[in-house]
């Protein structure tokens, strides 16, 4: 449906730990929004939603900063898997409906 948000992913290698398959380590290529849906395909766009207060001219100076912090993880459980480098989006890529 128009307005649906999709993750376009690159299928990764299976994650098997102690004989249990936990799925694949997929790389998100991008997150897109459906603009025009059809029966078997959709036209999508990369749309960035931004809240702006037109009554506050200083709003344009506001920025959101994010910082990465290390996780406290037991190093004996780290599997040191290679994270795939995503390729450009192409026909046939997997699209997953998301709530982002």
The first five atom37 places (N, CA, C, CB, O) and aatype in JSON, in Angstrom:
{
  "aatype": [20, 20, 20, 20, 20, 20, 20, 20, 20, 20, 20, 20, 20, 20, 20, 20, 20, 20, 20, 20, 20, 20, 20, 20, 20, 20, 20, 20, 20, 20, 20, 20, 20, 20, 20, 20, 20, 20, 20, 20, 20, 20, 20, 20, 20, 20, 20, 20, 20, 20, 20, 20, 20, 20, 20, 20, 20, 20, 20, 20, 20, 20, 20, 20, 20, 20, 20, 20, 20, 20, 20, 20, 20, 20, 20, 20, 20, 20, 20, 20, 20, 20, 20, 20, 20, 20, 20, 20, 20, 20, 20, 20, 20, 20, 20, 20, 20, 20, 20, 20],
  "atom_mask": [
    [1, 1, 1, 1, 1],
    [1, 1, 1, 1, 1],
    [1, 1, 1, 1, 1],
    [1, 1, 1, 1, 1],
    [1, 1, 1, 1, 1],
    [1, 1, 1, 1, 1],
    [1, 1, 1, 1, 1],
    [1, 1, 1, 1, 1],
    [1, 1, 1, 1, 1],
    [1, 1, 1, 1, 1],
    [1, 1, 1, 1, 1],
    [1, 1, 1, 1, 1],
    [1, 1, 1, 1, 1],
    [1, 1, 1, 1, 1],
    [1, 1, 1, 1, 1],
    [1, 1, 1, 1, 1],
    [1, 1, 1, 1, 1],
    [1, 1, 1, 1, 1],
    [1, 1, 1, 1, 1],
    [1, 1, 1, 1, 1],
    [1, 1, 1, 1, 1],
    [1, 1, 1, 1, 1],
    [1, 1, 1, 1, 1],
    [1, 1, 1, 1, 1],
    [1, 1, 1, 1, 1],
    [1, 1, 1, 1, 1],
    [1, 1, 1, 1, 1],
    [1, 1, 1, 1, 1],
    [1, 1, 1, 1, 1],
    [1, 1, 1, 1, 1],
    [1, 1, 1, 1, 1],
    [1, 1, 1, 1, 1],
    [1, 1, 1, 1, 1],
    [1, 1, 1, 1, 1],
    [1, 1, 1, 1, 1],
    [1, 1, 1, 1, 1],
    [1, 1, 1, 1, 1],
    [1, 1, 1, 1, 1],
    [1, 1, 1, 1, 1],
    [1, 1, 1, 1, 1],
    [1, 1, 1, 1, 1],
    [1, 1, 1, 1, 1],
    [1, 1, 1, 1, 1],
    [1, 1, 1, 1, 1],
    [1, 1, 1, 1, 1],
    [1, 1, 1, 1, 1],
    [1, 1, 1, 1, 1],
    [1, 1, 1, 1, 1],
    [1, 1, 1, 1, 1],
    [1, 1, 1, 1, 1],
    [1, 1, 1, 1, 1],
    [1, 1, 1, 1, 1],
    [1, 1, 1, 1, 1],
    [1, 1, 1, 1, 1],
    [1, 1, 1, 1, 1],
    [1, 1, 1, 1, 1],
    [1, 1, 1, 1, 1],
    [1, 1, 1, 1, 1],
    [1, 1, 1, 1, 1],
    [1, 1, 1, 1, 1],
    [1, 1, 1, 1, 1],
    [1, 1, 1, 1, 1],
    [1, 1, 1, 1, 1],
    [1, 1, 1, 1, 1],
    [1, 1, 1, 1, 1],
    [1, 1, 1, 1, 1],
    [1, 1, 1, 1, 1],
    [1, 1, 1, 1, 1],
    [1, 1, 1, 1, 1],
    [1, 1, 1, 1, 1],
    [1, 1, 1, 1, 1],
    [1, 1, 1, 1, 1],
    [1, 1, 1, 1, 1],
    [1, 1, 1, 1, 1],
    [1, 1, 1, 1, 1],
    [1, 1, 1, 1, 1],
    [1, 1, 1, 1, 1],
    [1, 1, 1, 1, 1],
    [1, 1, 1, 1, 1],
    [1, 1, 1, 1, 1],
    [1, 1, 1, 1, 1],
    [1, 1, 1, 1, 1],
    [1, 1, 1, 1, 1],
    [1, 1, 1, 1, 1],
    [1, 1, 1, 1, 1],
    [1, 1, 1, 1, 1],
    [1, 1, 1, 1, 1],
    [1, 1, 1, 1, 1],
    [1, 1, 1, 1, 1],
    [1, 1, 1, 1, 1],
    [1, 1, 1, 1, 1],
    [1, 1, 1, 1, 1],
    [1, 1, 1, 1, 1],
    [1, 1, 1, 1, 1],
    [1, 1, 1, 1, 1],
    [1, 1, 1, 1, 1],
    [1, 1, 1, 1, 1],
    [1, 1, 1, 1, 1],
    [1, 1, 1, 1, 1],
    [1, 1, 1, 1, 1]
  ],
  "atom_positions": [
    [[0.84, -1.18, 0.0], [0.0, 0.0, 0.0], [0.88, 1.24, 0.0], [-0.95, 0.0, 1.21], [2.0, 1.21, 0.52]],
    [[0.4, 2.32, -0.57], [1.14, 3.57, -0.56], [1.44, 3.96, 0.88], [0.36, 4.69, -1.29], [0.56, 3.88, 1.75]],
    [[2.65, 4.39, 1.13], [3.06, 4.76, 2.48], [3.72, 3.64, 3.26], [1.89, 5.24, 3.24], [4.31, 3.9, 4.31]],
    [[3.64, 2.39, 2.76], [4.34, 1.29, 3.43], [5.84, 1.53, 3.38], [3.99, -0.08, 2.78], [6.35, 2.09, 2.41]],
    [[6.53, 1.12, 4.42], [7.98, 1.26, 4.49], [8.6, -0.13, 4.32], [8.44, 1.92, 5.84], [8.19, -1.09, 4.97]],
    [[9.59, -0.21, 3.43], [10.25, -1.48, 3.13], [11.74, -1.4, 3.41], [10.01, -1.87, 1.66], [12.38, -0.38, 3.16]],
    [[12.28, -2.49, 3.95], [13.74, -2.65, 4.04], [14.17, -3.46, 2.83], [14.17, -3.36, 5.39], [13.64, -4.55, 2.59]],
    [[15.11, -2.95, 2.08], [15.7, -3.71, 0.97], [16.95, -4.35, 1.53], [16.02, -2.78, -0.3], [17.85, -3.67, 2.01]],
    [[17.01, -5.69, 1.47], [18.13, -6.38, 2.12], [18.97, -7.2, 1.14], [17.6, -7.3, 3.22], [18.52, -7.57, 0.05]],
    [[20.19, -7.44, 1.57], [21.11, -8.35, 0.9], [21.2, -9.57, 1.79], [22.54, -7.69, 0.64], [21.64, -9.48, 2.94]],
    [[20.78, -10.73, 1.28], [20.79, -11.97, 2.05], [22.22, -12.33, 2.42], [20.12, -13.13, 1.25], [23.11, -12.33, 1.57]],
    [[22.43, -12.64, 3.69], [23.77, -12.98, 4.17], [23.93, -14.47, 4.42], [24.07, -12.21, 5.44], [23.08, -15.28, 4.07]],
    [[25.04, -14.79, 5.02], [25.38, -16.18, 5.34], [24.56, -16.66, 6.55], [26.89, -16.32, 5.63], [24.21, -15.86, 7.41]],
    [[24.26, -17.96, 6.61], [23.54, -18.5, 7.77], [24.37, -18.34, 9.05], [23.2, -19.99, 7.55], [25.6, -18.46, 9.03]],
    [[23.69, -18.05, 10.14], [24.33, -17.97, 11.45], [23.98, -19.27, 12.18], [23.85, -16.68, 12.27], [22.85, -19.47, 12.62]],
    [[24.98, -20.13, 12.29], [24.79, -21.43, 12.95], [25.71, -21.47, 14.16], [25.09, -22.63, 11.97], [26.93, -21.39, 14.03]],
    [[25.1, -21.58, 15.34], [25.86, -21.61, 16.59], [25.46, -22.87, 17.34], [25.59, -20.32, 17.45], [24.28, -23.11, 17.6]],
    [[26.46, -23.66, 17.67], [26.23, -24.93, 18.38], [25.19, -25.79, 17.66], [25.77, -24.66, 19.81], [24.35, -26.41, 18.3]],
    [[25.26, -25.82, 16.33], [24.38, -26.65, 15.52], [22.98, -26.09, 15.31], [24.27, -27.97, 16.14], [22.16, -26.73, 14.65]],
    [[22.69, -24.89, 15.86], [21.37, -24.28, 15.71], [21.44, -23.18, 14.67], [20.86, -23.72, 17.07], [22.28, -22.28, 14.76]],
    [[20.56, -23.24, 13.66], [20.51, -22.22, 12.62], [19.59, -21.1, 13.09], [20.01, -22.82, 11.26], [18.39, -21.29, 13.27]],
    [[20.19, -19.92, 13.29], [19.44, -18.75, 13.77], [18.96, -17.85, 12.64], [20.29, -17.96, 14.73], [18.42, -16.78, 12.91]],
    [[19.15, -18.25, 11.42], [18.77, -17.42, 10.27], [20.0, -16.89, 9.58], [17.86, -16.27, 10.71], [21.1, -17.41, 9.77]],
    [[19.83, -15.86, 8.79], [20.96, -15.31, 8.04], [21.31, -13.92, 8.54], [20.63, -15.28, 6.53], [20.45, -13.19, 9.04]],
    [[22.58, -13.56, 8.39], [23.07, -12.23, 8.75], [22.9, -11.34, 7.53], [24.58, -12.27, 9.23], [23.79, -11.23, 6.69]],
    [[21.73, -10.7, 7.44], [21.38, -9.89, 6.28], [21.84, -8.45, 6.46], [19.87, -9.95, 6.02], [21.87, -7.93, 7.58]],
    [[22.19, -7.8, 5.37], [22.6, -6.4, 5.38], [21.46, -5.58, 4.8], [23.92, -6.19, 4.57], [20.93, -5.9, 3.74]],
    [[21.08, -4.51, 5.49], [20.05, -3.61, 4.98], [20.7, -2.67, 3.97], [19.36, -2.8, 6.15], [21.6, -1.89, 4.3]],
    [[20.24, -2.77, 2.71], [20.77, -1.88, 1.67], [20.22, -0.48, 1.81], [20.43, -2.43, 0.28], [20.95, 0.5, 1.69]],
    [[18.91, -0.39, 2.08], [18.28, 0.91, 2.26], [16.87, 0.71, 2.78], [18.27, 1.71, 0.93], [16.34, -0.41, 2.78]],
    [[16.26, 1.79, 3.22], [14.88, 1.79, 3.67], [14.12, 2.75, 2.76], [14.75, 2.19, 5.19], [14.5, 3.91, 2.62]],
    [[13.04, 2.26, 2.14], [12.3, 3.04, 1.14], [10.82, 3.05, 1.49], [12.52, 2.48, -0.29], [10.34, 2.24, 2.29]],
    [[10.1, 3.99, 0.87], [8.66, 4.1, 1.07], [7.95, 3.85, -0.26], [8.28, 5.48, 1.65], [8.36, 4.36, -1.3]],
    [[6.87, 3.06, -0.2], [6.08, 2.8, -1.4], [5.31, 4.06, -1.77], [5.11, 1.59, -1.17], [4.59, 4.63, -0.94]],
    [[5.48, 4.5, -3.02], [4.77, 5.69, -3.51], [3.56, 5.26, -4.34], [5.72, 6.59, -4.36], [2.46, 5.77, -4.14]],
    [[3.77, 4.31, -5.27], [2.68, 3.82, -6.1], [2.74, 2.29, -6.1], [2.78, 4.39, -7.56], [3.66, 1.7, -6.67]],
    [[1.75, 1.62, -5.45], [1.74, 0.16, -5.43], [1.02, -0.4, -6.66], [1.08, -0.35, -4.16], [0.03, 0.16, -7.12]],
    [[1.53, -1.5, -7.18], [0.89, -2.27, -8.26], [0.7, -3.69, -7.75], [1.75, -2.24, -9.59], [1.11, -4.0, -6.63]],
    [[0.09, -4.56, -8.56], [-0.15, -5.93, -8.12], [1.14, -6.69, -7.84], [-0.97, -6.66, -9.16], [1.24, -7.39, -6.83]],
    [[2.12, -6.58, -8.73], [3.33, -7.4, -8.61], [4.61, -6.59, -8.4], [3.48, -8.24, -9.84], [5.7, -7.17, -8.35]],
    [[4.51, -5.28, -8.28], [5.67, -4.43, -8.02], [5.18, -3.09, -7.47], [6.53, -4.23, -9.31], [3.98, -2.82, -7.46]],
    [[6.1, -2.27, -7.02], [5.76, -0.94, -6.51], [6.82, 0.05, -6.95], [5.62, -0.95, -4.97], [7.97, -0.31, -7.17]],
    [[6.42, 1.29, -7.07], [7.38, 2.37, -7.27], [7.7, 2.91, -5.88], [6.82, 3.51, -8.24], [6.8, 3.29, -5.13]],
    [[8.98, 2.95, -5.55], [9.41, 3.36, -4.22], [10.35, 4.55, -4.32], [10.1, 2.19, -3.48], [10.98, 4.79, -5.35]],
    [[10.44, 5.28, -3.25], [11.33, 6.42, -3.15], [11.97, 6.42, -1.77], [10.58, 7.75, -3.41], [11.41, 5.9, -0.8]],
    [[13.14, 7.01, -1.7], [13.79, 7.25, -0.42], [13.22, 8.57, 0.07], [15.39, 7.28, -0.53], [13.49, 9.62, -0.52]],
    [[12.43, 8.52, 1.13], [11.78, 9.73, 1.63], [12.24, 9.94, 3.08], [10.21, 9.6, 1.55], [12.19, 9.03, 3.9]],
    [[12.7, 11.14, 3.36], [13.12, 11.48, 4.71], [12.07, 12.41, 5.31], [14.54, 12.16, 4.71], [11.79, 13.48, 4.76]],
    [[11.5, 11.99, 6.41], [10.49, 12.8, 7.09], [11.18, 13.63, 8.16], [9.37, 11.9, 7.71], [11.98, 13.11, 8.95]],
    [[10.87, 14.9, 8.19], [11.53, 15.81, 9.12], [10.49, 16.76, 9.69], [12.68, 16.59, 8.42], [9.74, 17.38, 8.94]],
    [[10.45, 16.88, 11.0], [9.52, 17.81, 11.64], [10.15, 19.19, 11.67], [9.15, 17.34, 13.08], [11.27, 19.37, 12.15]],
    [[9.42, 20.17, 11.14], [9.92, 21.54, 11.1], [8.84, 22.45, 11.67], [10.31, 21.96, 9.64], [7.66, 22.31, 11.34]],
    [[9.25, 23.35, 12.52], [8.32, 24.33, 13.06], [8.49, 25.62, 12.27], [8.58, 24.56, 14.6], [9.47, 26.34, 12.48]],
    [[7.56, 25.95, 11.36], [7.72, 27.14, 10.52], [7.66, 28.44, 11.3], [6.66, 27.15, 9.45], [8.07, 29.49, 10.79]],
    [[7.16, 28.4, 12.54], [7.1, 29.61, 13.35], [8.4, 29.9, 14.08], [5.97, 29.49, 14.34], [8.56, 30.98, 14.64]],
    [[9.31, 28.95, 14.08], [10.59, 29.14, 14.76], [11.71, 29.14, 13.73], [10.83, 28.03, 15.82], [12.11, 28.08, 13.26]],
    [[12.24, 30.32, 13.37], [13.3, 30.38, 12.35], [14.6, 29.72, 12.81], [13.57, 31.82, 11.97], [15.44, 29.38, 11.98]],
    [[14.78, 29.55, 14.12], [16.0, 28.92, 14.62], [15.93, 27.39, 14.55], [16.27, 29.35, 16.06], [16.93, 26.71, 14.79]],
    [[14.75, 26.86, 14.21], [14.59, 25.4, 14.09], [15.56, 24.81, 13.07], [13.16, 25.06, 13.7], [16.01, 23.67, 13.22]],
    [[15.9, 25.58, 12.05], [16.81, 25.09, 11.02], [18.2, 24.84, 11.58], [16.89, 26.08, 9.86], [18.99, 24.1, 10.98]],
    [[18.52, 25.45, 12.72], [19.83, 25.27, 13.33], [19.89, 24.04, 14.23], [20.2, 26.5, 14.12], [20.97, 23.61, 14.62]],
    [[18.72, 23.47, 14.57], [18.69, 22.29, 15.44], [19.21, 21.07, 14.69], [17.26, 22.03, 15.95], [18.91, 20.87, 13.52]],
    [[19.99, 20.27, 15.39], [20.51, 19.03, 14.82], [20.33, 17.92, 15.83], [22.0, 19.17, 14.41], [20.35, 18.15, 17.04]],
    [[20.15, 16.72, 15.33], [20.09, 15.55, 16.2], [21.41, 14.81, 16.08], [18.88, 14.62, 15.83], [21.82, 14.43, 14.98]],
    [[22.06, 14.61, 17.19], [23.34, 13.9, 17.19], [23.15, 12.51, 17.77], [24.4, 14.69, 18.0], [22.41, 12.32, 18.73]],
    [[23.81, 11.55, 17.18], [23.78, 10.18, 17.68], [25.2, 9.76, 18.01], [23.14, 9.21, 16.65], [26.14, 10.1, 17.3]],
    [[25.35, 9.02, 19.09], [26.65, 8.5, 19.48], [26.56, 6.99, 19.63], [27.16, 9.16, 20.78], [25.58, 6.47, 20.16]],
    [[27.58, 6.31, 19.15], [27.65, 4.87, 19.34], [28.39, 4.58, 20.62], [28.33, 4.17, 18.13], [29.44, 5.17, 20.89]],
    [[27.87, 3.69, 21.4], [28.51, 3.28, 22.65], [28.78, 1.77, 22.56], [27.61, 3.62, 23.9], [27.95, 1.02, 22.04]],
    [[29.92, 1.33, 23.06], [30.2, -0.11, 23.03], [29.26, -0.88, 23.95], [31.66, -0.38, 23.43], [28.87, -0.39, 25.01]],
    [[28.89, -2.09, 23.52], [28.07, -2.97, 24.34], [28.97, -3.79, 25.24], [27.2, -3.89, 23.46], [30.1, -4.12, 24.86]],
    [[28.48, -4.12, 26.42], [29.23, -5.0, 27.32], [28.84, -6.44, 26.97], [28.94, -4.68, 28.85], [27.83, -6.95, 27.44]],
    [[29.66, -7.08, 26.13], [29.38, -8.42, 25.63], [30.51, -9.34, 26.06], [29.21, -8.42, 24.08], [31.68, -8.99, 25.98]],
    [[30.14, -10.53, 26.53], [31.13, -11.54, 26.89], [31.9, -11.92, 25.63], [30.46, -12.8, 27.55], [31.31, -12.46, 24.7]],
    [[33.2, -11.66, 25.58], [33.97, -11.92, 24.36], [34.0, -13.39, 23.94], [35.36, -11.44, 24.54], [34.27, -13.68, 22.78]],
    [[33.74, -14.31, 24.86], [33.76, -15.72, 24.49], [32.56, -16.09, 23.6], [33.77, -16.61, 25.75], [32.57, -17.13, 22.95]],
    [[31.52, -15.23, 23.58], [30.34, -15.51, 22.77], [30.35, -14.81, 21.42], [29.11, -15.13, 23.51], [29.43, -14.99, 20.63]],
    [[31.37, -14.0, 21.16], [31.44, -13.26, 19.9], [31.94, -14.21, 18.81], [32.38, -12.02, 20.03], [32.94, -14.9, 18.98]],
    [[31.23, -14.24, 17.68], [31.59, -15.17, 16.61], [32.43, -14.54, 15.51], [30.35, -15.74, 16.0], [32.9, -15.23, 14.61]],
    [[32.64, -13.21, 15.58], [33.49, -12.51, 14.62], [33.16, -12.84, 13.18], [34.94, -12.84, 14.89], [34.05, -13.2, 12.4]],
    [[31.91, -12.73, 12.83], [31.47, -12.99, 11.46], [31.76, -11.79, 10.57], [29.98, -13.33, 11.42], [31.77, -10.65, 11.02]],
    [[32.0, -12.08, 9.31], [32.2, -11.02, 8.33], [30.83, -10.44, 7.99], [32.93, -11.56, 7.05], [29.92, -11.17, 7.59]],
    [[30.68, -9.13, 8.15], [29.43, -8.47, 7.79], [29.52, -8.09, 6.32], [29.15, -7.21, 8.69], [30.47, -7.42, 5.91]],
    [[28.54, -8.53, 5.52], [28.62, -8.28, 4.08], [28.5, -6.8, 3.75], [27.54, -9.07, 3.35], [27.8, -6.05, 4.43]],
    [[29.19, -6.4, 2.69], [29.07, -5.04, 2.17], [27.92, -5.04, 1.18], [30.41, -4.56, 1.5], [27.93, -5.81, 0.22]],
    [[26.92, -4.18, 1.39], [25.77, -4.21, 0.48], [26.11, -3.73, -0.91], [24.64, -3.37, 1.04], [26.93, -2.83, -1.1]],
    [[25.48, -4.35, -1.89], [25.61, -3.93, -3.28], [24.47, -2.95, -3.58], [25.59, -5.16, -4.26], [23.54, -2.85, -2.78]],
    [[24.52, -2.24, -4.71], [23.41, -1.33, -5.04], [22.09, -2.09, -5.15], [23.7, -0.58, -6.35], [22.07, -3.29, -5.46]],
    [[20.99, -1.4, -4.91], [19.65, -1.99, -5.04], [19.43, -2.4, -6.49], [18.54, -1.0, -4.56], [19.74, -1.64, -7.41]],
    [[18.88, -3.61, -6.67], [18.64, -4.1, -8.03], [17.34, -4.9, -8.09], [19.82, -4.97, -8.52], [16.79, -5.28, -7.05]],
    [[16.87, -5.13, -9.28], [15.67, -5.93, -9.48], [15.87, -7.31, -8.87], [15.33, -6.05, -10.99], [16.92, -7.93, -9.04]],
    [[14.87, -7.78, -8.16], [14.95, -9.1, -7.54], [15.42, -9.06, -6.09], [15.88, -9.97, -8.33], [15.4, -10.09, -5.42]],
    [[15.83, -7.9, -5.58], [16.22, -7.81, -4.18], [15.03, -8.12, -3.29], [16.77, -6.41, -3.87], [13.88, -7.97, -3.68]],
    [[15.33, -8.56, -2.08], [14.31, -8.9, -1.1], [13.87, -7.61, -0.41], [14.83, -9.95, -0.07], [14.7, -6.82, 0.05]],
    [[12.54, -7.41, -0.33], [11.97, -6.26, 0.37], [11.12, -6.78, 1.52], [11.12, -5.36, -0.61], [10.25, -7.63, 1.33]],
    [[11.37, -6.26, 2.71], [10.64, -6.69, 3.9], [9.86, -5.51, 4.44], [11.61, -7.25, 4.99], [10.41, -4.43, 4.65]],
    [[8.55, -5.72, 4.65], [7.7, -4.68, 5.22], [8.14, -4.43, 6.66], [6.19, -5.1, 5.16], [8.34, -5.37, 7.43]],
    [[8.29, -3.16, 7.02], [8.76, -2.81, 8.36], [7.9, -1.68, 8.93], [10.25, -2.4, 8.34], [7.13, -1.05, 8.2]],
    [[8.04, -1.43, 10.2], [7.27, -0.36, 10.85], [8.13, 0.87, 11.09], [6.7, -0.85, 12.19], [7.72, 1.77, 11.82]],
    [[9.31, 0.95, 10.48], [10.23, 2.08, 10.71], [9.65, 3.37, 10.21], [11.57, 1.84, 10.03], [10.29, 4.42, 10.33]]
  ]
}
